[in-house]
Amino acid sequence: MKKIIEFLFIAMMIALHSYTQPSRQAQDSLRKLSEQDHKAMMDLLHIDSIRQGANGNNPNAPNAANYDESKANPYPNLPDPLTLKNGKKVTTAKMWWKKRHPEIVEDFDREIYGRVPKNTPKVTWEILSTTDTMNGDFPITVKKLAGHVDNSSYPSITVNIDLTLTTPANAKGHVPVIMEFGFIFPPGFRFPPRDTSNRTTQPPAPAGPTWQQQVLATGWGYAIISPNSIQADNGAGLTQGIIGLMNKGQRRKPDDWGALRAWAWGASRAMDYFETDKSVDAKQIGIEGHSRYGKATLVTMAYDSRFAIAFISSSGEGGAKLHRRNAGEIVENVAGSGEYHWMAGNFIKYAGPLNWGDLPVDAHELIAMCAPRPVFISSGEKGDGWVDARGMFMAGVAAGPVYKLLGKKDLGIAEFPKVETTLIDGEIAFRQHSQGHTPVPNWPTFIQFASHYIKTQ
């Protein structure tokens, strides 16, 4: 879309970042606490050290991030999503759902994202306010909600989920809703390193409608959920939030859930609310997120079949990017003390005594867990090399056989397309826009894609 929108989007994020930035002393304290928790998890795993992650800031560093495709696939053989652990091929939808799907879920639970406890507490939703207002030319009704998590099992930790729901004020019935994991920055937030090569200095073009206005123009509503009201985005917070509440303030076990599963759990609790709100068509709820929240979006879609469609923007390593790729961010980055909290503790093993080829599953199988529902995999180009668009495309291709087994269409091609190529004819969709680390230019394409599946009354 228009470059000025991307500029304004990034400027807004920087402003919020500056506003919420804690003191240097507080940052140091958070970092030290995260490093201590990371070390404690490594001790549980009997790991003395892990390999260094990729450096996305200095192309001359010994561990500089790789963007050379000839070096990108040290482990080219992916696990087959349609082969059972006993070697038998999955040939029917029944075999997928009854046998292979549970195997894949177990591997992701144990080794990658962690297990959600079976006894998660009840969430009681309270409408804090209802306001009739305007968004551009669109009359809207805005509900601010709080999801109060029952903390009677451990009253010293309180969790209240922040959610805002906006619907067209003139809607004649219930409406589809696109929910975004909102960018409300936690203390200590830092932007991920990016590939800054080939940046252009072209003047910005005129601005266009926001994503919310684009959604409203279709007759749909939108919602924003705050991930950090569910679980902090740092290792220091793992003894707080919903994870800390479930562990009664104690550290995690190696297969306990990380922040991505916790954020996804919170999104599912928002879905619970949508199912009770008469203004919402709960059968037509989409989920969207960018960057780390793109990872959470894919995890949400994979684990909760009630979500109808997903817009997975620049999710990268830990999201739609293949783990078995040496391109941009790699396993070792996410397993390090700055990002390990997103994942199960067991994930750290694959940056230490084990390697990427030892992972029992890969990102294509997470995408396959979304089948047969539609997913839109998205990224930018200039300044977005860190998320490895090609690796995400490859994962989409490799998930295709599962979609086809379930009677749906795959990407339709296996060769990485040129930038700005729109692939939205199947249930797996892909587009890499020509701008940077932002979802903005791909919103019109996502809405076009979603319109194949989501309908207003």
ZAFIPA-911723 format. One record per residue (C-alpha): residue in three letters; residue number from 1; x, y negated, z; chain. Coordinates in steps of 0.02 Angstrom, whole numbers, plus 50000, padded with zeros to 5 digits. Layout:
(rec Ala; NUM; (X; Y; Z); A)
...
***
This chain:
(rec Met; 1; (50000; 50000; 50000); A)
(rec Lys; 2; (50063; 49825; 50037); A)
(rec Lys; 3; (50236; 49800; 50110); A)
(rec Ile; 4; (50182; 49660; 50224); A)
(rec Ile; 5; (50067; 49782; 50315); A)
(rec Glu; 6; (50216; 49892; 50353); A)
(rec Phe; 7; (50312; 49739; 50412); A)
(rec Leu; 8; (50170; 49686; 50528); A)
(rec Phe; 9; (50151; 49865; 50592); A)
(rec Ile; 10; (50335; 49875; 50638); A)
(rec Ala; 11; (50334; 49699; 50710); A)
(rec Met; 12; (50187; 49746; 50820); A)
(rec Met; 13; (50277; 49901; 50883); A)
(rec Ile; 14; (50434; 49801; 50922); A)
(rec Ala; 15; (50331; 49671; 51015); A)
(rec Leu; 16; (50245; 49806; 51118); A)
(rec His; 17; (50413; 49887; 51148); A)
(rec Ser; 18; (50485; 49724; 51212); A)
(rec Tyr; 19; (50332; 49694; 51320); A)
(rec Thr; 20; (50341; 49865; 51404); A)
(rec Gln; 21; (50530; 49879; 51410); A)
(rec Pro; 22; (50583; 49912; 51590); A)
(rec Ser; 23; (50739; 49840; 51669); A)
(rec Arg; 24; (50907; 49915; 51626); A)
(rec Gln; 25; (50912; 49988; 51801); A)
(rec Ala; 26; (50743; 50071; 51775); A)
(rec Gln; 27; (50798; 50139; 51607); A)
(rec Asp; 28; (50956; 50211; 51684); A)
(rec Ser; 29; (50853; 50290; 51823); A)
(rec Leu; 30; (50734; 50372; 51699); A)
(rec Arg; 31; (50879; 50436; 51594); A)
(rec Lys; 32; (50968; 50509; 51746); A)
(rec Leu; 33; (50810; 50594; 51808); A)
(rec Ser; 34; (50779; 50666; 51634); A)
(rec Glu; 35; (50958; 50729; 51624); A)
(rec Gln; 36; (50940; 50810; 51796); A)
(rec Asp; 37; (50780; 50897; 51746); A)
(rec His; 38; (50858; 50951; 51581); A)
(rec Lys; 39; (51008; 51023; 51675); A)
(rec Ala; 40; (50892; 51114; 51795); A)
(rec Met; 41; (50802; 51195; 51647); A)
(rec Met; 42; (50968; 51246; 51569); A)
(rec Asp; 43; (51016; 51326; 51735); A)
(rec Leu; 44; (50854; 51425; 51733); A)
(rec Leu; 45; (50899; 51483; 51558); A)
(rec His; 46; (51079; 51521; 51610); A)
(rec Ile; 47; (51146; 51401; 51479); A)
(rec Asp; 48; (51304; 51301; 51514); A)
(rec Ser; 49; (51299; 51187; 51362); A)
(rec Ile; 50; (51208; 51155; 51199); A)
(rec Arg; 51; (51268; 51096; 51030); A)
(rec Gln; 52; (51269; 50911; 50989); A)
(rec Gly; 53; (51124; 50838; 50892); A)
(rec Ala; 54; (51136; 50742; 50729); A)
(rec Asn; 55; (51186; 50558; 50734); A)
(rec Gly; 56; (51062; 50460; 50630); A)
(rec Asn; 57; (51143; 50291; 50662); A)
(rec Asn; 58; (51324; 50314; 50605); A)
(rec Pro; 59; (51353; 50399; 50436); A)
(rec Asn; 60; (51539; 50411; 50476); A)
(rec Ala; 61; (51516; 50503; 50641); A)
(rec Pro; 62; (51579; 50684; 50650); A)
(rec Asn; 63; (51400; 50738; 50684); A)
(rec Ala; 64; (51319; 50619; 50559); A)
(rec Ala; 65; (51145; 50671; 50504); A)
(rec Asn; 66; (51148; 50767; 50341); A)
(rec Tyr; 67; (51052; 50707; 50188); A)
(rec Asp; 68; (51144; 50816; 50062); A)
(rec Glu; 69; (51020; 50946; 49997); A)
(rec Ser; 70; (51161; 51068; 49954); A)
(rec Lys; 71; (51197; 51082; 50142); A)
(rec Ala; 72; (51018; 51079; 50204); A)
(rec Asn; 73; (50970; 51263; 50213); A)
(rec Pro; 74; (51093; 51363; 50317); A)
(rec Tyr; 75; (50952; 51484; 50363); A)
(rec Pro; 76; (50849; 51498; 50203); A)
(rec Asn; 77; (50746; 51650; 50252); A)
(rec Leu; 78; (50583; 51601; 50337); A)
(rec Pro; 79; (50476; 51717; 50443); A)
(rec Asp; 80; (50334; 51785; 50338); A)
(rec Pro; 81; (50167; 51725; 50408); A)
(rec Leu; 82; (50081; 51873; 50324); A)
(rec Thr; 83; (50190; 52012; 50395); A)
(rec Leu; 84; (50149; 52086; 50565); A)
(rec Lys; 85; (50289; 52116; 50690); A)
(rec Asn; 86; (50273; 52303; 50653); A)
(rec Gly; 87; (50312; 52268; 50470); A)
(rec Lys; 88; (50137; 52291; 50401); A)
(rec Lys; 89; (50074; 52165; 50274); A)
(rec Val; 90; (49922; 52059; 50313); A)
(rec Thr; 91; (49801; 52084; 50170); A)
(rec Thr; 92; (49633; 52025; 50237); A)
(rec Ala; 93; (49563; 51879; 50334); A)
(rec Lys; 94; (49513; 51999; 50472); A)
(rec Met; 95; (49694; 52058; 50492); A)
(rec Trp; 96; (49750; 51876; 50499); A)
(rec Trp; 97; (49629; 51826; 50636); A)
(rec Lys; 98; (49635; 51987; 50738); A)
(rec Lys; 99; (49819; 52031; 50726); A)
(rec Arg; 100; (49939; 51908; 50646); A)
(rec His; 101; (49867; 51743; 50709); A)
(rec Pro; 102; (49880; 51798; 50892); A)
(rec Glu; 103; (50061; 51852; 50864); A)
(rec Ile; 104; (50107; 51682; 50794); A)
(rec Val; 105; (50015; 51590; 50934); A)
(rec Glu; 106; (50109; 51692; 51065); A)
(rec Asp; 107; (50278; 51650; 50988); A)
(rec Phe; 108; (50238; 51464; 50983); A)
(rec Asp; 109; (50173; 51471; 51162); A)
(rec Arg; 110; (50323; 51561; 51232); A)
(rec Glu; 111; (50467; 51487; 51132); A)
(rec Ile; 112; (50418; 51320; 51055); A)
(rec Tyr; 113; (50280; 51216; 51135); A)
(rec Gly; 114; (50243; 51308; 51297); A)
(rec Arg; 115; (50088; 51383; 51374); A)
(rec Val; 116; (49940; 51282; 51430); A)
(rec Pro; 117; (49885; 51346; 51602); A)
(rec Lys; 118; (49725; 51445; 51601); A)
(rec Asn; 119; (49650; 51347; 51746); A)
(rec Thr; 120; (49666; 51169; 51680); A)
(rec Pro; 121; (49553; 51052; 51777); A)
(rec Lys; 122; (49388; 50977; 51726); A)
(rec Val; 123; (49387; 50804; 51649); A)
(rec Thr; 124; (49242; 50688; 51689); A)
(rec Trp; 125; (49217; 50549; 51564); A)
(rec Glu; 126; (49163; 50375; 51620); A)
(rec Ile; 127; (49110; 50237; 51501); A)
(rec Leu; 128; (49197; 50083; 51571); A)
(rec Ser; 129; (49121; 49959; 51449); A)
(rec Thr; 130; (49019; 49947; 51289); A)
(rec Thr; 131; (49045; 49796; 51178); A)
(rec Asp; 132; (48964; 49741; 51015); A)
(rec Thr; 133; (49089; 49644; 50911); A)
(rec Met; 134; (49164; 49631; 50737); A)
(rec Asn; 135; (49314; 49707; 50651); A)
(rec Gly; 136; (49338; 49599; 50498); A)
(rec Asp; 137; (49171; 49602; 50408); A)
(rec Phe; 138; (49110; 49757; 50499); A)
(rec Pro; 139; (48994; 49750; 50651); A)
(rec Ile; 140; (49052; 49879; 50776); A)
(rec Thr; 141; (49014; 49952; 50947); A)
(rec Val; 142; (49167; 49982; 51055); A)
(rec Lys; 143; (49164; 50099; 51204); A)
(rec Lys; 144; (49310; 50102; 51324); A)
(rec Leu; 145; (49318; 50266; 51417); A)
(rec Ala; 146; (49418; 50345; 51556); A)
(rec Gly; 147; (49435; 50533; 51572); A)
(rec His; 148; (49457; 50568; 51756); A)
(rec Val; 149; (49553; 50730; 51779); A)
(rec Asp; 150; (49502; 50830; 51933); A)
(rec Asn; 151; (49654; 50823; 52047); A)
(rec Ser; 152; (49578; 50908; 52198); A)
(rec Ser; 153; (49711; 51044; 52185); A)
(rec Tyr; 154; (49849; 50915; 52210); A)
(rec Pro; 155; (49780; 50742; 52257); A)
(rec Ser; 156; (49950; 50654; 52256); A)
(rec Ile; 157; (49950; 50654; 52064); A)
(rec Thr; 158; (49813; 50559; 51972); A)
(rec Val; 159; (49780; 50573; 51785); A)
(rec Asn; 160; (49655; 50463; 51693); A)
(rec Ile; 161; (49647; 50480; 51503); A)
(rec Asp; 162; (49627; 50316; 51409); A)
(rec Leu; 163; (49511; 50328; 51257); A)
(rec Thr; 164; (49427; 50196; 51150); A)
(rec Leu; 165; (49286; 50243; 51031); A)
(rec Thr; 166; (49226; 50125; 50895); A)
(rec Thr; 167; (49074; 50160; 50786); A)
(rec Pro; 168; (48983; 50056; 50654); A)
(rec Ala; 169; (48850; 49955; 50744); A)
(rec Asn; 170; (48727; 49977; 50602); A)
(rec Ala; 171; (48746; 50166; 50586); A)
(rec Lys; 172; (48578; 50254; 50568); A)
(rec Gly; 173; (48639; 50415; 50649); A)
(rec His; 174; (48793; 50500; 50714); A)
(rec Val; 175; (48953; 50467; 50617); A)
(rec Pro; 176; (49118; 50556; 50581); A)
(rec Val; 177; (49265; 50489; 50682); A)
(rec Ile; 178; (49452; 50482; 50648); A)
(rec Met; 179; (49549; 50485; 50813); A)
(rec Glu; 180; (49726; 50418; 50822); A)
(rec Phe; 181; (49861; 50454; 50949); A)
(rec Gly; 182; (49893; 50271; 50987); A)
(rec Phe; 183; (50061; 50186; 51000); A)
(rec Ile; 184; (50058; 50128; 51181); A)
(rec Phe; 185; (50241; 50135; 51228); A)
(rec Pro; 186; (50301; 50217; 51388); A)
(rec Pro; 187; (50441; 50147; 51497); A)
(rec Gly; 188; (50610; 50180; 51420); A)
(rec Phe; 189; (50543; 50206; 51244); A)
(rec Arg; 190; (50672; 50193; 51106); A)
(rec Phe; 191; (50644; 50204; 50920); A)
(rec Pro; 192; (50713; 50365; 50844); A)
(rec Pro; 193; (50868; 50347; 50734); A)
(rec Arg; 194; (50826; 50323; 50551); A)
(rec Asp; 195; (50908; 50339; 50383); A)
(rec Thr; 196; (50937; 50157; 50338); A)
(rec Ser; 197; (51013; 50188; 50167); A)
(rec Asn; 198; (50939; 50113; 50010); A)
(rec Arg; 199; (50833; 49983; 50099); A)
(rec Thr; 200; (50762; 49854; 49980); A)
(rec Thr; 201; (50741; 49669; 50004); A)
(rec Gln; 202; (50591; 49647; 49891); A)
(rec Pro; 203; (50469; 49512; 49948); A)
(rec Pro; 204; (50312; 49575; 50034); A)
(rec Ala; 205; (50149; 49586; 49939); A)
(rec Pro; 206; (49982; 49520; 50004); A)
(rec Ala; 207; (49907; 49612; 50151); A)
(rec Gly; 208; (49755; 49724; 50140); A)
(rec Pro; 209; (49630; 49798; 50262); A)
(rec Thr; 210; (49689; 49888; 50418); A)
(rec Trp; 211; (49668; 50075; 50433); A)
(rec Gln; 212; (49523; 50047; 50550); A)
(rec Gln; 213; (49436; 49936; 50422); A)
(rec Gln; 214; (49468; 50065; 50287); A)
(rec Val; 215; (49386; 50197; 50396); A)
(rec Leu; 216; (49239; 50083; 50435); A)
(rec Ala; 217; (49215; 50050; 50249); A)
(rec Thr; 218; (49175; 50235; 50226); A)
(rec Gly; 219; (49043; 50228; 50362); A)
(rec Trp; 220; (49150; 50322; 50486); A)
(rec Gly; 221; (49205; 50274; 50661); A)
(rec Tyr; 222; (49376; 50280; 50740); A)
(rec Ala; 223; (49450; 50317; 50910); A)
(rec Ile; 224; (49618; 50287; 50993); A)
(rec Ile; 225; (49684; 50398; 51132); A)
(rec Ser; 226; (49836; 50352; 51237); A)
(rec Pro; 227; (49955; 50501; 51248); A)
(rec Asn; 228; (50052; 50424; 51390); A)
(rec Ser; 229; (49898; 50416; 51499); A)
(rec Ile; 230; (49900; 50606; 51487); A)
(rec Gln; 231; (50086; 50641; 51503); A)
(rec Ala; 232; (50238; 50526; 51507); A)
(rec Asp; 233; (50354; 50529; 51358); A)
(rec Asn; 234; (50512; 50573; 51454); A)
(rec Gly; 235; (50586; 50715; 51554); A)
(rec Ala; 236; (50579; 50615; 51715); A)
(rec Gly; 237; (50389; 50621; 51704); A)
(rec Leu; 238; (50372; 50810; 51693); A)
(rec Thr; 239; (50332; 50820; 51879); A)
(rec Gln; 240; (50193; 50693; 51852); A)
(rec Gly; 241; (50049; 50682; 51727); A)
(rec Ile; 242; (49945; 50834; 51684); A)
(rec Ile; 243; (50099; 50947; 51681); A)
(rec Gly; 244; (50152; 50889; 51854); A)
(rec Leu; 245; (49974; 50904; 51919); A)
(rec Met; 246; (49964; 51086; 51863); A)
(rec Asn; 247; (50135; 51123; 51939); A)
(rec Lys; 248; (50095; 51029; 52100); A)
(rec Gly; 249; (50240; 50911; 52074); A)
(rec Gln; 250; (50368; 51048; 52044); A)
(rec Arg; 251; (50482; 51075; 51893); A)
(rec Arg; 252; (50427; 51178; 51744); A)
(rec Lys; 253; (50461; 51361; 51709); A)
(rec Pro; 254; (50542; 51398; 51540); A)
(rec Asp; 255; (50378; 51439; 51454); A)
(rec Asp; 256; (50274; 51299; 51531); A)
(rec Trp; 257; (50198; 51173; 51414); A)
(rec Gly; 258; (50286; 51016; 51357); A)
(rec Ala; 259; (50219; 50844; 51317); A)
(rec Leu; 260; (50160; 50890; 51141); A)
(rec Arg; 261; (50044; 51024; 51207); A)
(rec Ala; 262; (49991; 50908; 51348); A)
(rec Trp; 263; (49946; 50769; 51226); A)
(rec Ala; 264; (49853; 50896; 51120); A)
(rec Trp; 265; (49760; 50955; 51275); A)
(rec Gly; 266; (49707; 50776; 51307); A)
(rec Ala; 267; (49645; 50759; 51128); A)
(rec Ser; 268; (49541; 50915; 51154); A)
(rec Arg; 269; (49464; 50837; 51309); A)
(rec Ala; 270; (49418; 50687; 51203); A)
(rec Met; 271; (49335; 50809; 51083); A)
(rec Asp; 272; (49236; 50875; 51232); A)
(rec Tyr; 273; (49171; 50699; 51257); A)
(rec Phe; 274; (49130; 50674; 51073); A)
(rec Glu; 275; (49020; 50829; 51081); A)
(rec Thr; 276; (48912; 50738; 51210); A)
(rec Asp; 277; (48902; 50567; 51124); A)
(rec Lys; 278; (48750; 50551; 51011); A)
(rec Ser; 279; (48835; 50417; 50905); A)
(rec Val; 280; (48970; 50541; 50851); A)
(rec Asp; 281; (48962; 50686; 50729); A)
(rec Ala; 282; (49074; 50804; 50828); A)
(rec Lys; 283; (49082; 50927; 50683); A)
(rec Gln; 284; (49175; 50796; 50582); A)
(rec Ile; 285; (49318; 50734; 50690); A)
(rec Gly; 286; (49487; 50699; 50613); A)
(rec Ile; 287; (49651; 50678; 50707); A)
(rec Glu; 288; (49796; 50565; 50655); A)
(rec Gly; 289; (49965; 50521; 50725); A)
(rec His; 290; (50133; 50455; 50669); A)
(rec Ser; 291; (50312; 50508; 50712); A)
(rec Arg; 292; (50312; 50595; 50883); A)
(rec Tyr; 293; (50124; 50577; 50882); A)
(rec Gly; 294; (50125; 50658; 50709); A)
(rec Lys; 295; (50200; 50809; 50796); A)
(rec Ala; 296; (50060; 50802; 50925); A)
(rec Thr; 297; (49932; 50787; 50786); A)
(rec Leu; 298; (49990; 50948; 50704); A)
(rec Val; 299; (49996; 51038; 50871); A)
(rec Thr; 300; (49819; 50978; 50910); A)
(rec Met; 301; (49753; 51036; 50743); A)
(rec Ala; 302; (49839; 51205; 50758); A)
(rec Tyr; 303; (49771; 51244; 50930); A)
(rec Asp; 304; (49595; 51170; 50927); A)
(rec Ser; 305; (49487; 51231; 50783); A)
(rec Arg; 306; (49353; 51101; 50820); A)
(rec Phe; 307; (49454; 50965; 50732); A)
(rec Ala; 308; (49400; 50957; 50551); A)
(rec Ile; 309; (49551; 50875; 50468); A)
(rec Ala; 310; (49723; 50805; 50511); A)
(rec Phe; 311; (49833; 50662; 50448); A)
(rec Ile; 312; (50009; 50714; 50500); A)
(rec Ser; 313; (50122; 50564; 50472); A)
(rec Ser; 314; (50314; 50574; 50475); A)
(rec Ser; 315; (50311; 50713; 50605); A)
(rec Gly; 316; (50484; 50781; 50566); A)
(rec Glu; 317; (50577; 50903; 50679); A)
(rec Gly; 318; (50459; 50982; 50805); A)
(rec Gly; 319; (50315; 50943; 50687); A)
(rec Ala; 320; (50291; 50991; 50504); A)
(rec Lys; 321; (50478; 50998; 50462); A)
(rec Leu; 322; (50558; 51169; 50451); A)
(rec His; 323; (50672; 51203; 50599); A)
(rec Arg; 324; (50787; 51300; 50482); A)
(rec Arg; 325; (50839; 51138; 50394); A)
(rec Asn; 326; (50997; 51035; 50416); A)
(rec Ala; 327; (50920; 50871; 50360); A)
(rec Gly; 328; (50892; 50718; 50468); A)
(rec Glu; 329; (50840; 50765; 50644); A)
(rec Ile; 330; (50880; 50944; 50693); A)
(rec Val; 331; (50838; 51068; 50830); A)
(rec Glu; 332; (50985; 51008; 50936); A)
(rec Asn; 333; (50913; 50832; 50945); A)
(rec Val; 334; (50745; 50891; 51009); A)
(rec Ala; 335; (50827; 51013; 51129); A)
(rec Gly; 336; (50933; 50874; 51205); A)
(rec Ser; 337; (50893; 50779; 51364); A)
(rec Gly; 338; (50805; 50637; 51271); A)
(rec Glu; 339; (50671; 50743; 51185); A)
(rec Tyr; 340; (50665; 50917; 51264); A)
(rec His; 341; (50513; 50866; 51366); A)
(rec Trp; 342; (50408; 50879; 51208); A)
(rec Met; 343; (50438; 51066; 51202); A)
(rec Ala; 344; (50442; 51220; 51311); A)
(rec Gly; 345; (50605; 51241; 51406); A)
(rec Asn; 346; (50638; 51400; 51306); A)
(rec Phe; 347; (50662; 51293; 51150); A)
(rec Ile; 348; (50830; 51235; 51219); A)
(rec Lys; 349; (50900; 51410; 51191); A)
(rec Tyr; 350; (50902; 51382; 51003); A)
(rec Ala; 351; (51026; 51240; 51022); A)
(rec Gly; 352; (51142; 51341; 51133); A)
(rec Pro; 353; (51171; 51528; 51134); A)
(rec Leu; 354; (51048; 51555; 50990); A)
(rec Asn; 355; (51032; 51468; 50822); A)
(rec Trp; 356; (50889; 51409; 50712); A)
(rec Gly; 357; (50882; 51574; 50620); A)
(rec Asp; 358; (50839; 51661; 50785); A)
(rec Leu; 359; (50676; 51566; 50804); A)
(rec Pro; 360; (50532; 51691; 50790); A)
(rec Val; 361; (50422; 51564; 50701); A)
(rec Asp; 362; (50444; 51404; 50601); A)
(rec Ala; 363; (50342; 51251; 50556); A)
(rec His; 364; (50254; 51332; 50407); A)
(rec Glu; 365; (50169; 51449; 50530); A)
(rec Leu; 366; (50110; 51303; 50636); A)
(rec Ile; 367; (50030; 51231; 50478); A)
(rec Ala; 368; (49959; 51403; 50442); A)
(rec Met; 369; (49877; 51401; 50614); A)
(rec Cys; 370; (49772; 51255; 50549); A)
(rec Ala; 371; (49701; 51360; 50407); A)
(rec Pro; 372; (49575; 51355; 50328); A)
(rec Arg; 373; (49549; 51172; 50381); A)
(rec Pro; 374; (49627; 51033; 50276); A)
(rec Val; 375; (49791; 50949; 50326); A)
(rec Phe; 376; (49875; 50797; 50248); A)
(rec Ile; 377; (50065; 50800; 50269); A)
(rec Ser; 378; (50139; 50627; 50246); A)
(rec Ser; 379; (50302; 50529; 50255); A)
(rec Gly; 380; (50393; 50379; 50187); A)
(rec Glu; 381; (50554; 50368; 50088); A)
(rec Lys; 382; (50669; 50220; 50123); A)
(rec Gly; 383; (50714; 50223; 50307); A)
(rec Asp; 384; (50618; 50384; 50339); A)
(rec Gly; 385; (50751; 50514; 50295); A)
(rec Trp; 386; (50764; 50565; 50478); A)
(rec Val; 387; (50598; 50659; 50465); A)
(rec Asp; 388; (50651; 50760; 50310); A)
(rec Ala; 389; (50506; 50743; 50188); A)
(rec Arg; 390; (50570; 50888; 50085); A)
(rec Gly; 391; (50576; 51002; 50237); A)
(rec Met; 392; (50395; 50959; 50277); A)
(rec Phe; 393; (50343; 50990; 50097); A)
(rec Met; 394; (50432; 51159; 50100); A)
(rec Ala; 395; (50337; 51205; 50258); A)
(rec Gly; 396; (50174; 51160; 50172); A)
(rec Val; 397; (50220; 51270; 50025); A)
(rec Ala; 398; (50264; 51415; 50139); A)
(rec Ala; 399; (50097; 51399; 50231); A)
(rec Gly; 400; (50004; 51413; 50065); A)
(rec Pro; 401; (49986; 51603; 50062); A)
(rec Val; 402; (49884; 51598; 50223); A)
(rec Tyr; 403; (49767; 51466; 50153); A)
(rec Lys; 404; (49746; 51568; 49994); A)
(rec Leu; 405; (49712; 51727; 50094); A)
(rec Leu; 406; (49572; 51631; 50183); A)
(rec Gly; 407; (49498; 51575; 50017); A)
(rec Lys; 408; (49570; 51399; 50009); A)
(rec Lys; 409; (49690; 51309; 49893); A)
(rec Asp; 410; (49874; 51281; 49928); A)
(rec Leu; 411; (49982; 51133; 49873); A)
(rec Gly; 412; (49979; 51195; 49694); A)
(rec Ile; 413; (50164; 51169; 49663); A)
(rec Ala; 414; (50325; 51229; 49744); A)
(rec Glu; 415; (50446; 51099; 49673); A)
(rec Phe; 416; (50471; 50944; 49780); A)
(rec Pro; 417; (50376; 50803; 49693); A)
(rec Lys; 418; (50433; 50628; 49649); A)
(rec Val; 419; (50397; 50490; 49774); A)
(rec Glu; 420; (50217; 50423; 49764); A)
(rec Thr; 421; (50153; 50587; 49692); A)
(rec Thr; 422; (49981; 50623; 49765); A)
(rec Leu; 423; (49941; 50806; 49798); A)
(rec Ile; 424; (49764; 50817; 49868); A)
(rec Asp; 425; (49678; 50950; 49763); A)
(rec Gly; 426; (49697; 51088; 49892); A)
(rec Glu; 427; (49670; 51105; 50079); A)
(rec Ile; 428; (49857; 51073; 50104); A)
(rec Ala; 429; (49894; 50897; 50043); A)
(rec Phe; 430; (50057; 50800; 50031); A)
(rec Arg; 431; (50117; 50626; 49987); A)
(rec Gln; 432; (50281; 50534; 50014); A)
(rec His; 433; (50259; 50347; 49994); A)
(rec Ser; 434; (50403; 50234; 49941); A)
(rec Gln; 435; (50413; 50130; 50099); A)
(rec Gly; 436; (50483; 50167; 50273); A)
(rec His; 437; (50438; 50246; 50438); A)
(rec Thr; 438; (50253; 50201; 50439); A)
(rec Pro; 439; (50086; 50284; 50400); A)
(rec Val; 440; (50012; 50125; 50327); A)
(rec Pro; 441; (50039; 50156; 50139); A)
(rec Asn; 442; (49962; 50330; 50147); A)
(rec Trp; 443; (49799; 50283; 50233); A)
(rec Pro; 444; (49703; 50255; 50070); A)
(rec Thr; 445; (49761; 50424; 50005); A)
(rec Phe; 446; (49713; 50511; 50167); A)
(rec Ile; 447; (49539; 50434; 50162); A)
(rec Gln; 448; (49519; 50489; 49982); A)
(rec Phe; 449; (49574; 50665; 50032); A)
(rec Ala; 450; (49464; 50668; 50187); A)
(rec Ser; 451; (49314; 50613; 50085); A)
(rec His; 452; (49318; 50782; 50000); A)
(rec Tyr; 453; (49271; 50860; 50166); A)
(rec Ile; 454; (49197; 50727; 50281); A)
(rec Lys; 455; (49028; 50658; 50235); A)
(rec Thr; 456; (48917; 50524; 50311); A)
(rec Gln; 457; (48732; 50550; 50332); A)
***
